[in-house]
Amino acid sequence: MELVGIGEAAARTGVAVSALRYWEDLPIADVARMLGCAEGTVKSQAARGLAALREMVDADGLLEGHR
């Protein structure tokens, strides 16, 4: 698999983790089982996704005065 393909696969995994973990409110173990990956992968992808979302929200100033 070439580097671009690896990046795209990682992005899809991150989207899937975010959707299943937060939108569907599934436990980490269930998300890992559904995606066929380790629980640590789910945790790290979820943390990266939240960090990216925080950066986007902070960049827009949407959370000023709400912390």
Backbone as XML, in Angstrom:
<?xml version="1.0"?>
<chain id="A" units="angstrom">
  <residue number="1" name="MET">
    <atom name="N" x="0.860" y="-1.177" z="0.000"/>
    <atom name="CA" x="0.000" y="0.000" z="0.000"/>
    <atom name="C" x="0.900" y="1.232" z="0.000"/>
  </residue>
  <residue number="2" name="GLU">
    <atom name="N" x="0.613" y="2.176" z="-0.840"/>
    <atom name="CA" x="1.440" y="3.377" z="-0.880"/>
    <atom name="C" x="1.048" y="4.334" z="0.239"/>
  </residue>
  <residue number="3" name="LEU">
    <atom name="N" x="1.889" y="5.304" z="0.488"/>
    <atom name="CA" x="1.720" y="6.225" z="1.607"/>
    <atom name="C" x="0.383" y="6.950" z="1.569"/>
  </residue>
  <residue number="4" name="VAL">
    <atom name="N" x="-0.066" y="7.385" z="0.408"/>
    <atom name="CA" x="-1.352" y="8.082" z="0.295"/>
    <atom name="C" x="-2.479" y="7.152" z="0.727"/>
  </residue>
  <residue number="5" name="GLY">
    <atom name="N" x="-2.420" y="5.904" z="0.297"/>
    <atom name="CA" x="-3.441" y="4.926" z="0.681"/>
    <atom name="C" x="-3.477" y="4.682" z="2.176"/>
  </residue>
  <residue number="6" name="ILE">
    <atom name="N" x="-2.307" y="4.654" z="2.792"/>
    <atom name="CA" x="-2.226" y="4.466" z="4.242"/>
    <atom name="C" x="-2.872" y="5.652" z="4.950"/>
  </residue>
  <residue number="7" name="GLY">
    <atom name="N" x="-2.589" y="6.855" z="4.502"/>
    <atom name="CA" x="-3.182" y="8.048" z="5.103"/>
    <atom name="C" x="-4.688" y="8.078" z="4.959"/>
  </residue>
  <residue number="8" name="GLU">
    <atom name="N" x="-5.171" y="7.688" z="3.790"/>
    <atom name="CA" x="-6.614" y="7.666" z="3.565"/>
    <atom name="C" x="-7.287" y="6.614" z="4.447"/>
  </residue>
  <residue number="9" name="ALA">
    <atom name="N" x="-6.658" y="5.460" z="4.583"/>
    <atom name="CA" x="-7.210" y="4.407" z="5.439"/>
    <atom name="C" x="-7.259" y="4.874" z="6.894"/>
  </residue>
  <residue number="10" name="ALA">
    <atom name="N" x="-6.212" y="5.563" z="7.347"/>
    <atom name="CA" x="-6.179" y="6.075" z="8.717"/>
    <atom name="C" x="-7.276" y="7.110" z="8.930"/>
  </residue>
  <residue number="11" name="ALA">
    <atom name="N" x="-7.492" y="7.959" z="7.946"/>
    <atom name="CA" x="-8.544" y="8.974" z="8.060"/>
    <atom name="C" x="-9.920" y="8.320" z="8.149"/>
  </residue>
  <residue number="12" name="ARG">
    <atom name="N" x="-10.145" y="7.287" z="7.337"/>
    <atom name="CA" x="-11.429" y="6.581" z="7.387"/>
    <atom name="C" x="-11.621" y="5.909" z="8.737"/>
  </residue>
  <residue number="13" name="THR">
    <atom name="N" x="-10.555" y="5.340" z="9.290"/>
    <atom name="CA" x="-10.650" y="4.712" z="10.607"/>
    <atom name="C" x="-10.998" y="5.747" z="11.656"/>
  </residue>
  <residue number="14" name="GLY">
    <atom name="N" x="-10.382" y="6.912" z="11.573"/>
    <atom name="CA" x="-10.675" y="7.978" z="12.528"/>
    <atom name="C" x="-12.111" y="8.441" z="12.454"/>
  </residue>
  <residue number="15" name="VAL">
    <atom name="N" x="-12.641" y="8.561" z="11.265"/>
    <atom name="CA" x="-14.041" y="8.958" z="11.097"/>
    <atom name="C" x="-14.955" y="7.878" z="11.658"/>
  </residue>
  <residue number="16" name="ALA">
    <atom name="N" x="-14.647" y="6.624" z="11.355"/>
    <atom name="CA" x="-15.462" y="5.517" z="11.854"/>
    <atom name="C" x="-15.433" y="5.463" z="13.379"/>
  </residue>
  <residue number="17" name="VAL">
    <atom name="N" x="-14.249" y="5.634" z="13.962"/>
    <atom name="CA" x="-14.126" y="5.627" z="15.424"/>
    <atom name="C" x="-14.970" y="6.747" z="16.019"/>
  </residue>
  <residue number="18" name="SER">
    <atom name="N" x="-14.866" y="7.943" z="15.491"/>
    <atom name="CA" x="-15.628" y="9.073" z="16.018"/>
    <atom name="C" x="-17.128" y="8.829" z="15.915"/>
  </residue>
  <residue number="19" name="ALA">
    <atom name="N" x="-17.561" y="8.333" z="14.780"/>
    <atom name="CA" x="-18.996" y="8.087" z="14.586"/>
    <atom name="C" x="-19.504" y="7.024" z="15.550"/>
  </residue>
  <residue number="20" name="LEU">
    <atom name="N" x="-18.793" y="5.923" z="15.654"/>
    <atom name="CA" x="-19.254" y="4.836" z="16.516"/>
    <atom name="C" x="-19.113" y="5.178" z="17.989"/>
  </residue>
  <residue number="21" name="ARG">
    <atom name="N" x="-18.027" y="5.811" z="18.352"/>
    <atom name="CA" x="-17.765" y="6.104" z="19.769"/>
    <atom name="C" x="-18.665" y="7.211" z="20.302"/>
  </residue>
  <residue number="22" name="TYR">
    <atom name="N" x="-18.814" y="8.290" z="19.545"/>
    <atom name="CA" x="-19.526" y="9.452" z="20.075"/>
    <atom name="C" x="-20.941" y="9.593" z="19.525"/>
  </residue>
  <residue number="23" name="TRP">
    <atom name="N" x="-21.139" y="9.352" z="18.257"/>
    <atom name="CA" x="-22.485" y="9.486" z="17.683"/>
    <atom name="C" x="-23.364" y="8.323" z="18.136"/>
  </residue>
  <residue number="24" name="GLU">
    <atom name="N" x="-22.826" y="7.100" z="18.033"/>
    <atom name="CA" x="-23.587" y="5.907" z="18.417"/>
    <atom name="C" x="-23.418" y="5.568" z="19.899"/>
  </residue>
  <residue number="25" name="ASP">
    <atom name="N" x="-22.486" y="6.258" z="20.583"/>
    <atom name="CA" x="-22.243" y="6.089" z="22.019"/>
    <atom name="C" x="-21.875" y="4.651" z="22.395"/>
  </residue>
  <residue number="26" name="LEU">
    <atom name="N" x="-21.057" y="4.025" z="21.561"/>
    <atom name="CA" x="-20.641" y="2.645" z="21.815"/>
    <atom name="C" x="-19.389" y="2.610" z="22.685"/>
  </residue>
  <residue number="27" name="PRO">
    <atom name="N" x="-19.259" y="1.588" z="23.520"/>
    <atom name="CA" x="-18.044" y="1.430" z="24.327"/>
    <atom name="C" x="-16.824" y="1.143" z="23.440"/>
  </residue>
  <residue number="28" name="ILE">
    <atom name="N" x="-15.665" y="1.451" z="23.953"/>
    <atom name="CA" x="-14.418" y="1.261" z="23.220"/>
    <atom name="C" x="-14.266" y="-0.184" z="22.746"/>
  </residue>
  <residue number="29" name="ALA">
    <atom name="N" x="-14.564" y="-1.142" z="23.603"/>
    <atom name="CA" x="-14.420" y="-2.554" z="23.236"/>
    <atom name="C" x="-15.295" y="-2.919" z="22.043"/>
  </residue>
  <residue number="30" name="ASP">
    <atom name="N" x="-16.520" y="-2.389" z="22.007"/>
    <atom name="CA" x="-17.425" y="-2.674" z="20.890"/>
    <atom name="C" x="-16.921" y="-2.059" z="19.589"/>
  </residue>
  <residue number="31" name="VAL">
    <atom name="N" x="-16.425" y="-0.832" z="19.676"/>
    <atom name="CA" x="-15.897" y="-0.167" z="18.480"/>
    <atom name="C" x="-14.695" y="-0.951" z="17.945"/>
  </residue>
  <residue number="32" name="ALA">
    <atom name="N" x="-13.810" y="-1.359" z="18.832"/>
    <atom name="CA" x="-12.631" y="-2.120" z="18.420"/>
    <atom name="C" x="-13.034" y="-3.429" z="17.743"/>
  </residue>
  <residue number="33" name="ARG">
    <atom name="N" x="-14.003" y="-4.109" z="18.321"/>
    <atom name="CA" x="-14.457" y="-5.371" z="17.743"/>
    <atom name="C" x="-15.077" y="-5.145" z="16.369"/>
  </residue>
  <residue number="34" name="MET">
    <atom name="N" x="-15.901" y="-4.112" z="16.235"/>
    <atom name="CA" x="-16.563" y="-3.830" z="14.954"/>
    <atom name="C" x="-15.568" y="-3.467" z="13.857"/>
  </residue>
  <residue number="35" name="LEU">
    <atom name="N" x="-14.516" y="-2.744" z="14.226"/>
    <atom name="CA" x="-13.530" y="-2.296" z="13.239"/>
    <atom name="C" x="-12.372" y="-3.281" z="13.077"/>
  </residue>
  <residue number="36" name="GLY">
    <atom name="N" x="-12.330" y="-4.283" z="13.923"/>
    <atom name="CA" x="-11.257" y="-5.261" z="13.832"/>
    <atom name="C" x="-9.903" y="-4.703" z="14.195"/>
  </residue>
  <residue number="37" name="CYS">
    <atom name="N" x="-9.871" y="-3.834" z="15.202"/>
    <atom name="CA" x="-8.609" y="-3.243" z="15.629"/>
    <atom name="C" x="-8.497" y="-3.322" z="17.145"/>
  </residue>
  <residue number="38" name="ALA">
    <atom name="N" x="-7.351" y="-2.943" z="17.655"/>
    <atom name="CA" x="-7.109" y="-2.973" z="19.097"/>
    <atom name="C" x="-7.834" y="-1.827" z="19.800"/>
  </residue>
  <residue number="39" name="GLU">
    <atom name="N" x="-8.161" y="-2.048" z="21.068"/>
    <atom name="CA" x="-8.798" y="-0.989" z="21.849"/>
    <atom name="C" x="-7.909" y="0.243" z="21.928"/>
  </residue>
  <residue number="40" name="GLY">
    <atom name="N" x="-6.602" y="0.041" z="21.992"/>
    <atom name="CA" x="-5.671" y="1.171" z="22.019"/>
    <atom name="C" x="-5.773" y="2.020" z="20.767"/>
  </residue>
  <residue number="41" name="THR">
    <atom name="N" x="-6.022" y="1.381" z="19.625"/>
    <atom name="CA" x="-6.199" y="2.123" z="18.374"/>
    <atom name="C" x="-7.445" y="2.991" z="18.446"/>
  </residue>
  <residue number="42" name="VAL">
    <atom name="N" x="-8.519" y="2.434" z="18.986"/>
    <atom name="CA" x="-9.764" y="3.202" z="19.137"/>
    <atom name="C" x="-9.524" y="4.395" z="20.050"/>
  </residue>
  <residue number="43" name="LYS">
    <atom name="N" x="-8.850" y="4.166" z="21.160"/>
    <atom name="CA" x="-8.582" y="5.250" z="22.116"/>
    <atom name="C" x="-7.740" y="6.353" z="21.481"/>
  </residue>
  <residue number="44" name="SER">
    <atom name="N" x="-6.686" y="5.958" z="20.770"/>
    <atom name="CA" x="-5.808" y="6.976" z="20.187"/>
    <atom name="C" x="-6.510" y="7.727" z="19.056"/>
  </residue>
  <residue number="45" name="GLN">
    <atom name="N" x="-7.273" y="7.023" z="18.232"/>
    <atom name="CA" x="-8.004" y="7.696" z="17.148"/>
    <atom name="C" x="-9.059" y="8.640" z="17.710"/>
  </residue>
  <residue number="46" name="ALA">
    <atom name="N" x="-9.741" y="8.218" z="18.779"/>
    <atom name="CA" x="-10.749" y="9.078" z="19.407"/>
    <atom name="C" x="-10.094" y="10.332" z="20.000"/>
  </residue>
  <residue number="47" name="ALA">
    <atom name="N" x="-8.954" y="10.152" z="20.653"/>
    <atom name="CA" x="-8.244" y="11.295" z="21.245"/>
    <atom name="C" x="-7.766" y="12.262" z="20.165"/>
  </residue>
  <residue number="48" name="ARG">
    <atom name="N" x="-7.233" y="11.723" z="19.068"/>
    <atom name="CA" x="-6.779" y="12.592" z="17.969"/>
    <atom name="C" x="-7.946" y="13.341" z="17.344"/>
  </residue>
  <residue number="49" name="GLY">
    <atom name="N" x="-9.058" y="12.652" z="17.185"/>
    <atom name="CA" x="-10.235" y="13.301" z="16.607"/>
    <atom name="C" x="-10.748" y="14.435" z="17.475"/>
  </residue>
  <residue number="50" name="LEU">
    <atom name="N" x="-10.807" y="14.202" z="18.789"/>
    <atom name="CA" x="-11.252" y="15.257" z="19.704"/>
    <atom name="C" x="-10.276" y="16.422" z="19.720"/>
  </residue>
  <residue number="51" name="ALA">
    <atom name="N" x="-8.986" y="16.133" z="19.688"/>
    <atom name="CA" x="-7.985" y="17.200" z="19.666"/>
    <atom name="C" x="-8.125" y="18.047" z="18.405"/>
  </residue>
  <residue number="52" name="ALA">
    <atom name="N" x="-8.352" y="17.393" z="17.270"/>
    <atom name="CA" x="-8.526" y="18.132" z="16.015"/>
    <atom name="C" x="-9.784" y="18.986" z="16.063"/>
  </residue>
  <residue number="53" name="LEU">
    <atom name="N" x="-10.855" y="18.439" z="16.632"/>
    <atom name="CA" x="-12.097" y="19.205" z="16.757"/>
    <atom name="C" x="-11.902" y="20.414" z="17.665"/>
  </residue>
  <residue number="54" name="ARG">
    <atom name="N" x="-11.185" y="20.217" z="18.784"/>
    <atom name="CA" x="-10.916" y="21.343" z="19.694"/>
    <atom name="C" x="-10.126" y="22.443" z="18.986"/>
  </residue>
  <residue number="55" name="GLU">
    <atom name="N" x="-9.134" y="22.039" z="18.196"/>
    <atom name="CA" x="-8.337" y="23.032" z="17.468"/>
    <atom name="C" x="-9.205" y="23.822" z="16.495"/>
  </residue>
  <residue number="56" name="MET">
    <atom name="N" x="-10.096" y="23.139" z="15.793"/>
    <atom name="CA" x="-10.974" y="23.830" z="14.841"/>
    <atom name="C" x="-11.913" y="24.789" z="15.562"/>
  </residue>
  <residue number="57" name="VAL">
    <atom name="N" x="-12.465" y="24.334" z="16.680"/>
    <atom name="CA" x="-13.398" y="25.173" z="17.438"/>
    <atom name="C" x="-12.658" y="26.353" z="18.042"/>
  </residue>
  <residue number="58" name="ASP">
    <atom name="N" x="-11.483" y="26.107" z="18.616"/>
    <atom name="CA" x="-10.689" y="27.193" z="19.193"/>
    <atom name="C" x="-10.282" y="28.209" z="18.131"/>
  </residue>
  <residue number="59" name="ALA">
    <atom name="N" x="-9.952" y="27.739" z="16.938"/>
    <atom name="CA" x="-9.548" y="28.634" z="15.862"/>
    <atom name="C" x="-10.693" y="29.580" z="15.474"/>
  </residue>
  <residue number="60" name="ASP">
    <atom name="N" x="-11.914" y="29.095" z="15.622"/>
    <atom name="CA" x="-13.081" y="29.924" z="15.312"/>
    <atom name="C" x="-13.528" y="30.753" z="16.502"/>
  </residue>
  <residue number="61" name="GLY">
    <atom name="N" x="-12.910" y="30.543" z="17.673"/>
    <atom name="CA" x="-13.254" y="31.297" z="18.866"/>
    <atom name="C" x="-14.605" y="30.933" z="19.443"/>
  </residue>
  <residue number="62" name="LEU">
    <atom name="N" x="-15.084" y="29.747" z="19.161"/>
    <atom name="CA" x="-16.421" y="29.351" z="19.608"/>
    <atom name="C" x="-16.509" y="29.019" z="21.091"/>
  </residue>
  <residue number="63" name="LEU">
    <atom name="N" x="-15.393" y="28.724" z="21.735"/>
    <atom name="CA" x="-15.427" y="28.349" z="23.141"/>
    <atom name="C" x="-14.958" y="29.437" z="24.088"/>
  </residue>
  <residue number="64" name="GLU">
    <atom name="N" x="-14.712" y="30.614" z="23.581"/>
    <atom name="CA" x="-14.231" y="31.698" z="24.449"/>
    <atom name="C" x="-15.248" y="31.976" z="25.541"/>
  </residue>
  <residue number="65" name="GLY">
    <atom name="N" x="-14.768" y="31.959" z="26.791"/>
    <atom name="CA" x="-15.626" y="32.215" z="27.938"/>
    <atom name="C" x="-16.462" y="31.017" z="28.371"/>
  </residue>
  <residue number="66" name="HIS">
    <atom name="N" x="-16.247" y="29.861" z="27.765"/>
    <atom name="CA" x="-17.021" y="28.672" z="28.123"/>
    <atom name="C" x="-16.167" y="27.587" z="28.741"/>
  </residue>
  <residue number="67" name="ARG">
    <atom name="N" x="-15.025" y="27.931" z="29.284"/>
    <atom name="CA" x="-14.158" y="26.920" z="29.913"/>
    <atom name="C" x="-14.003" y="27.211" z="31.360"/>
  </residue>
</chain>
